[in-house]
Amino acid sequence: MAPDQANTVPRPLAGCRVLDLSLLLPGPYCTWLLAGFGAEVIKVEPPAGDPLRRMSPPLFTLMNRGKRSVTLDLKLDADREALLRLVASADMLIEGFRPGALARMGLSVELLQSRRPSLVVGSISGFGWSGPYRDRAAHDLNFLALAGYFAVPAQLEHVAARPQVRLADMVAGQSAAIALTMAWLQARASGRGSHVDASIFDAIAGWTSPLMLATEPDAAPEQLGHVMADSALYATSDGRHLSFGTLEDKFWQAFVAAVADVAPELGDARFAKRSGRDAHKRELAALLTAAIARRPLADWLARLQGVDTAVAPAYTGHEALQDAQMRARGFVGTAADGLPELHFPALFSGAMPASLGAAPTLGQDNESLLLENRA
């Protein structure tokens, strides 16, 4: 980062100390976001460590760079007292237990805030602290299903298939980071903390509800305005895929012109306008399926090189990481330890937050942090 860019990257959370009791993905992703904007994150782990350390060491490293680590067994009185000493200097405490678990440990929200009245306590749970599903077990795919993710067709041949990423978990972490930041700003102004009840179900429902509310529940895919023949994936002759997003007529027409010698049927006047493509969705989909299957991906990409149209390859493996756009923006980089690191996906006057550094070894800060708070 150039010296004149350093001050353009916001660090509004500098000076904010966060105790992160969460494990696996939603909570650690949330606190990774907070750390990127200046928060000091102390990862409070059980003696066995965050299970993600064993399940996926690379993912653990990506989600926990720049944090500190202490180990505490919260079933023990002495370790609960150690946590309360840390609370006395904290601004946020984030936990991912089931509702009620923290209180059963003897660490209720009320007790925590009695030690630090301005403390923001963030609870990230499956369904939140209220409602009939409060104590129900679930994971990412269950939240998607219950929040209606699979309810609204996205293509003409509607297929229910799980996303390739842990979408509900990541959305929940991002939503929680926004909510916690707002609560912390309010606590700074008022001197009084609050409890942020962040639900994974609520977070993904917030994404799925707008389209459900705007869609007739029993409408066939071809009756839905957002389902288009030219907004879909089509297989090439070598088993790869092209993605289409030719919503605007100019993009469709540019594509048709570029492939006219090998797929002249796509130039049918009925499809030239959006209204026509929508009126003949099934027929156009069949033509696109047949046409794109005639040639390999590389041939289609060569024909579309430099064409102003919304058609792109569907990358596989690590191809996306080598894409020129991905590399130019720099959101995936290599840290000083030689391992990959992520940056927040936005630039600030051309700059991005600096590297967060290494992920902590288990309990590496026990001596400095736990002794510090005995004074």
C-alpha positions as CSV (number, residue, x, y, z in Angstrom):
1,M,0.0,0.0,0.0
2,A,1.4,3.4,-1.0
3,P,2.0,5.8,1.9
4,D,-0.5,8.3,0.5
5,Q,-3.1,5.6,0.4
6,A,-2.7,4.5,4.0
7,N,-5.1,7.1,5.4
8,T,-7.8,6.3,2.8
9,V,-8.5,2.8,4.3
10,P,-11.0,3.2,7.1
11,R,-10.2,1.7,10.5
12,P,-13.2,2.9,12.4
13,L,-13.0,-0.1,14.8
14,A,-9.4,0.7,16.0
15,G,-9.4,0.6,19.8
16,C,-12.4,-1.8,19.8
17,R,-11.6,-5.0,21.7
18,V,-13.6,-8.0,20.7
19,L,-13.9,-11.3,22.6
20,D,-14.8,-14.0,20.2
21,L,-16.2,-17.2,21.7
22,S,-17.6,-18.5,18.5
23,L,-16.4,-21.5,16.5
24,L,-16.5,-22.8,13.0
25,L,-17.7,-20.3,10.3
26,P,-20.4,-17.7,11.0
27,G,-18.9,-16.1,14.1
28,P,-15.2,-16.3,13.0
29,Y,-16.2,-14.8,9.6
30,C,-18.0,-12.0,11.4
31,T,-14.9,-11.2,13.6
32,W,-12.6,-11.5,10.6
33,L,-14.6,-8.7,9.0
34,L,-14.3,-6.6,12.2
35,A,-10.6,-7.2,12.5
36,G,-10.2,-6.0,8.9
37,F,-11.4,-2.5,10.0
38,G,-9.2,-2.2,13.0
39,A,-10.8,-4.3,15.9
40,E,-8.5,-6.2,18.2
41,V,-10.1,-9.7,18.2
42,I,-9.3,-12.2,21.0
43,K,-10.3,-15.7,20.1
44,V,-11.4,-17.5,23.2
45,E,-11.2,-21.2,22.4
46,P,-11.9,-24.3,24.4
47,P,-8.8,-26.3,25.4
48,A,-9.3,-28.6,22.3
49,G,-9.4,-25.5,20.1
50,D,-11.8,-24.5,17.4
51,P,-12.9,-27.6,15.5
52,L,-12.2,-25.8,12.2
53,R,-8.5,-26.1,13.1
54,R,-8.8,-29.8,12.5
55,M,-11.6,-29.9,9.9
56,S,-10.0,-27.4,7.5
57,P,-6.7,-25.8,8.5
58,P,-6.6,-23.6,5.4
59,L,-10.1,-22.3,6.1
60,F,-9.2,-21.7,9.7
61,T,-6.2,-19.7,8.7
62,L,-8.2,-17.6,6.2
63,M,-10.9,-16.8,8.8
64,N,-8.7,-16.1,11.8
65,R,-5.8,-14.1,10.6
66,G,-4.8,-11.2,12.8
67,K,-6.6,-12.6,15.9
68,R,-5.1,-13.5,19.3
69,S,-5.9,-16.8,21.0
70,V,-6.5,-17.8,24.6
71,T,-7.8,-21.1,25.8
72,L,-10.4,-21.3,28.6
73,D,-12.6,-24.1,29.8
74,L,-15.8,-22.2,30.6
75,K,-17.1,-25.2,32.6
76,L,-14.5,-24.3,35.3
77,D,-15.1,-21.5,37.8
78,A,-11.5,-20.2,37.5
79,D,-11.7,-19.9,33.7
80,R,-15.1,-18.2,33.8
81,E,-13.5,-15.6,36.2
82,A,-10.6,-15.2,33.8
83,L,-13.1,-14.5,31.0
84,L,-14.9,-11.9,33.2
85,R,-11.6,-10.2,33.8
86,L,-11.2,-10.0,30.0
87,V,-14.8,-8.7,29.7
88,A,-13.8,-5.7,31.9
89,S,-11.7,-4.3,29.1
90,A,-13.8,-5.5,26.1
91,D,-16.2,-3.6,23.9
92,M,-17.9,-6.6,22.3
93,L,-18.3,-10.3,23.2
94,I,-19.5,-12.6,20.4
95,E,-20.7,-16.1,21.0
96,G,-22.2,-18.8,18.9
97,F,-23.8,-21.2,21.4
98,R,-27.4,-22.3,21.4
99,P,-29.8,-19.9,23.1
100,G,-29.5,-20.2,26.9
101,A,-26.2,-22.0,26.9
102,L,-24.2,-18.9,28.0
103,A,-26.5,-18.4,31.0
104,R,-26.3,-22.1,31.9
105,M,-22.5,-21.6,32.1
106,G,-23.0,-18.8,34.6
107,L,-22.3,-16.1,32.0
108,S,-25.6,-14.5,31.4
109,V,-25.8,-11.3,29.3
110,E,-26.8,-9.4,32.5
111,L,-23.8,-10.7,34.3
112,L,-21.4,-9.8,31.5
113,Q,-22.8,-6.3,31.2
114,S,-22.6,-5.9,35.0
115,R,-18.9,-6.2,34.6
116,R,-18.8,-3.8,31.6
117,P,-22.0,-1.7,31.2
118,S,-21.0,-0.6,27.7
119,L,-20.4,-4.2,26.5
120,V,-22.2,-5.2,23.3
121,V,-23.0,-8.9,23.4
122,G,-23.6,-10.6,20.1
123,S,-25.2,-14.0,19.9
124,I,-25.1,-15.8,16.6
125,S,-27.4,-18.8,16.7
126,G,-29.4,-20.8,14.2
127,F,-32.9,-19.4,14.8
128,G,-32.3,-16.7,17.3
129,W,-33.4,-16.4,20.9
130,S,-37.2,-16.4,20.3
131,G,-39.7,-18.3,18.2
132,P,-40.7,-22.0,18.0
133,Y,-37.4,-23.1,16.4
134,R,-35.3,-21.5,19.1
135,D,-33.8,-24.8,20.2
136,R,-34.0,-26.7,16.9
137,A,-30.8,-28.2,15.5
138,A,-29.8,-27.1,12.0
139,H,-26.9,-26.4,9.7
140,D,-26.4,-24.3,6.6
141,L,-28.5,-26.3,4.1
142,N,-31.4,-26.6,6.6
143,F,-31.5,-22.8,7.0
144,L,-31.6,-22.3,3.2
145,A,-34.4,-24.8,2.9
146,L,-36.5,-23.3,5.7
147,A,-35.9,-19.7,4.6
148,G,-37.3,-20.4,1.1
149,Y,-34.1,-20.4,-0.9
150,F,-35.4,-23.3,-3.0
151,A,-38.9,-22.0,-3.2
152,V,-38.6,-19.6,-6.1
153,P,-37.4,-21.0,-9.4
154,A,-34.3,-19.4,-10.9
155,Q,-34.3,-21.2,-14.2
156,L,-36.8,-22.8,-16.6
157,E,-35.9,-26.3,-15.5
158,H,-36.1,-25.7,-11.7
159,V,-33.7,-27.9,-9.8
160,A,-33.2,-27.8,-6.1
161,A,-29.4,-28.0,-5.5
162,R,-27.3,-26.7,-2.7
163,P,-25.1,-23.7,-3.4
164,Q,-21.4,-24.4,-3.8
165,V,-20.5,-22.2,-0.8
166,R,-21.9,-22.2,2.8
167,L,-24.1,-19.3,1.9
168,A,-26.3,-19.1,5.0
169,D,-23.3,-19.2,7.3
170,M,-21.4,-16.4,5.4
171,V,-24.5,-14.2,5.0
172,A,-25.1,-14.5,8.8
173,G,-21.5,-13.6,9.6
174,Q,-21.7,-10.5,7.4
175,S,-25.1,-9.4,8.8
176,A,-23.9,-9.9,12.3
177,A,-20.8,-7.8,11.7
178,I,-23.0,-4.9,10.4
179,A,-25.4,-5.2,13.4
180,L,-22.6,-5.4,15.9
181,T,-20.8,-2.4,14.5
182,M,-24.1,-0.4,14.7
183,A,-24.6,-1.5,18.3
184,W,-21.0,-0.6,19.2
185,L,-21.4,2.9,17.7
186,Q,-24.6,3.3,19.8
187,A,-22.8,2.1,22.9
188,R,-20.0,4.6,22.4
189,A,-22.5,7.4,22.2
190,S,-24.7,6.3,25.2
191,G,-22.3,4.4,27.4
192,R,-24.8,1.5,27.5
193,G,-24.3,-1.8,25.8
194,S,-27.0,-4.0,24.2
195,H,-27.6,-7.6,23.2
196,V,-27.5,-8.3,19.4
197,D,-29.6,-11.5,18.7
198,A,-28.3,-12.5,15.2
199,S,-30.0,-15.5,13.6
200,I,-28.5,-17.5,10.6
201,F,-32.1,-18.2,9.6
202,D,-33.1,-14.5,9.7
203,A,-30.0,-13.5,7.7
204,I,-30.7,-15.8,4.8
205,A,-34.5,-15.1,5.0
206,G,-33.6,-11.5,4.6
207,W,-32.1,-12.4,1.2
208,T,-34.8,-14.8,0.0
209,S,-37.9,-12.9,1.2
210,P,-37.9,-10.0,-1.4
211,L,-38.2,-12.4,-4.4
212,M,-40.8,-14.6,-2.6
213,L,-42.9,-11.6,-1.8
214,A,-42.7,-10.4,-5.4
215,T,-43.6,-13.8,-6.9
216,E,-46.9,-15.7,-7.1
217,P,-46.3,-18.9,-5.1
218,D,-47.5,-21.4,-7.6
219,A,-46.4,-19.7,-10.8
220,A,-44.7,-21.8,-13.4
221,P,-41.0,-20.8,-14.1
222,E,-41.9,-19.4,-17.6
223,Q,-44.4,-17.1,-16.0
224,L,-41.8,-15.4,-13.8
225,G,-40.2,-12.3,-15.0
226,H,-36.8,-13.0,-13.5
227,V,-36.6,-16.4,-15.1
228,M,-35.2,-16.0,-18.6
229,A,-33.9,-18.4,-21.3
230,D,-30.9,-16.1,-21.7
231,S,-30.1,-15.9,-18.0
232,A,-28.9,-19.4,-17.4
233,L,-26.0,-21.8,-17.8
234,Y,-25.5,-23.8,-21.0
235,A,-23.2,-26.8,-21.5
236,T,-20.5,-26.7,-24.2
237,S,-19.4,-29.7,-26.2
238,D,-16.5,-30.4,-23.8
239,G,-18.7,-30.5,-20.7
240,R,-17.9,-26.9,-19.6
241,H,-20.5,-24.2,-19.3
242,L,-21.2,-20.7,-20.5
243,S,-23.2,-18.3,-18.3
244,F,-25.6,-15.9,-19.9
245,G,-26.9,-12.7,-18.5
246,T,-28.1,-10.9,-21.7
247,L,-30.9,-9.1,-20.1
248,E,-30.6,-6.0,-22.3
249,D,-31.3,-6.3,-26.0
250,K,-27.9,-4.8,-26.9
251,F,-26.1,-7.6,-25.1
252,W,-28.2,-10.3,-26.8
253,Q,-27.8,-8.7,-30.2
254,A,-24.0,-8.4,-29.8
255,F,-23.8,-12.1,-28.9
256,V,-26.0,-13.2,-31.8
257,A,-23.8,-11.1,-34.2
258,A,-20.6,-12.7,-32.9
259,V,-21.8,-16.3,-33.4
260,A,-24.0,-15.8,-36.5
261,D,-21.8,-18.1,-38.6
262,V,-22.2,-21.1,-36.3
263,A,-25.6,-20.4,-34.7
264,P,-27.7,-18.4,-37.2
265,E,-30.9,-19.7,-35.8
266,L,-30.4,-17.5,-32.7
267,G,-30.7,-14.4,-34.9
268,D,-34.5,-15.1,-35.3
269,A,-36.2,-11.7,-35.2
270,R,-38.6,-13.1,-32.5
271,F,-35.7,-13.0,-30.0
272,A,-34.3,-9.6,-30.9
273,K,-36.2,-7.8,-28.1
274,R,-36.6,-8.7,-24.5
275,S,-40.4,-9.1,-24.9
276,G,-39.9,-11.7,-27.6
277,R,-37.3,-13.6,-25.7
278,D,-39.7,-13.7,-22.8
279,A,-42.6,-14.8,-24.9
280,H,-40.7,-17.7,-26.3
281,K,-38.6,-18.8,-23.3
282,R,-38.9,-22.6,-23.8
283,E,-38.1,-22.4,-27.6
284,L,-35.1,-20.1,-27.1
285,A,-33.8,-22.3,-24.3
286,A,-33.9,-25.3,-26.5
287,L,-32.1,-23.5,-29.3
288,L,-29.4,-22.2,-26.9
289,T,-28.9,-25.7,-25.5
290,A,-28.4,-27.2,-28.9
291,A,-26.2,-24.4,-30.2
292,I,-23.9,-24.1,-27.3
293,A,-23.4,-27.9,-27.2
294,R,-21.9,-27.8,-30.7
295,R,-18.5,-26.4,-29.7
296,P,-16.0,-26.4,-26.9
297,L,-15.7,-23.6,-24.4
298,A,-12.5,-22.3,-25.8
299,D,-14.1,-21.8,-29.2
300,W,-17.0,-19.8,-27.8
301,L,-14.6,-17.6,-25.7
302,A,-12.5,-16.9,-28.8
303,R,-15.5,-15.8,-30.7
304,L,-16.7,-13.6,-27.9
305,Q,-13.3,-12.0,-27.2
306,G,-13.8,-8.3,-27.1
307,V,-17.5,-8.5,-27.7
308,D,-19.7,-6.2,-25.5
309,T,-22.0,-8.8,-24.2
310,A,-22.9,-10.4,-20.9
311,V,-21.6,-14.0,-21.5
312,A,-18.8,-15.5,-19.5
313,P,-17.3,-18.9,-18.7
314,A,-18.2,-20.8,-15.6
315,Y,-14.9,-21.4,-14.0
316,T,-13.9,-24.7,-12.3
317,G,-11.2,-25.6,-9.9
318,H,-9.0,-22.6,-9.1
319,E,-9.5,-20.9,-12.5
320,A,-11.3,-17.9,-10.9
321,L,-8.2,-17.2,-8.7
322,Q,-6.1,-16.9,-11.9
323,D,-8.6,-14.6,-13.7
324,A,-7.1,-11.2,-14.7
325,Q,-9.9,-9.3,-12.9
326,M,-9.5,-11.2,-9.7
327,R,-5.8,-10.7,-9.7
328,A,-6.1,-7.0,-10.6
329,R,-8.4,-6.3,-7.7
330,G,-6.1,-8.1,-5.3
331,F,-8.7,-9.4,-2.8
332,V,-6.9,-12.8,-2.7
333,G,-3.3,-12.4,-1.9
334,T,-0.3,-14.1,-0.3
335,A,0.6,-13.3,3.2
336,A,4.1,-13.1,4.7
337,D,3.8,-16.7,5.8
338,G,3.4,-17.8,2.2
339,L,-0.2,-18.8,2.7
340,P,-3.3,-17.3,1.0
341,E,-5.1,-14.4,2.6
342,L,-8.3,-12.5,1.9
343,H,-9.0,-8.8,1.9
344,F,-12.4,-7.1,2.4
345,P,-14.1,-6.9,-1.1
346,A,-14.0,-3.2,-1.5
347,L,-11.3,-0.6,-2.4
348,F,-11.1,2.7,-0.6
349,S,-9.6,5.3,-2.9
350,G,-7.8,2.5,-4.6
351,A,-6.5,0.9,-1.4
352,M,-7.5,-1.9,0.8
353,P,-6.9,-2.8,4.4
354,A,-3.4,-4.1,5.2
355,S,-2.6,-7.7,5.8
356,L,-3.9,-9.0,9.1
357,G,-0.9,-11.2,9.7
358,A,-0.9,-14.8,10.8
359,A,-3.6,-16.8,12.3
360,P,-2.9,-17.6,16.0
361,T,-1.7,-20.9,17.3
362,L,-3.9,-22.4,19.9
363,G,-3.6,-20.5,23.2
364,Q,-0.6,-18.4,22.0
365,D,-1.7,-15.4,24.0
366,N,-2.6,-17.1,27.2
367,E,0.3,-15.7,29.2
368,S,0.1,-12.1,27.9
369,L,-3.7,-11.7,28.0
370,L,-4.6,-13.7,31.1
371,L,-1.8,-12.3,33.2
372,E,-2.5,-8.8,31.9
373,N,-6.0,-9.0,33.3
374,R,-5.0,-10.3,36.8
375,A,-3.5,-7.0,37.7
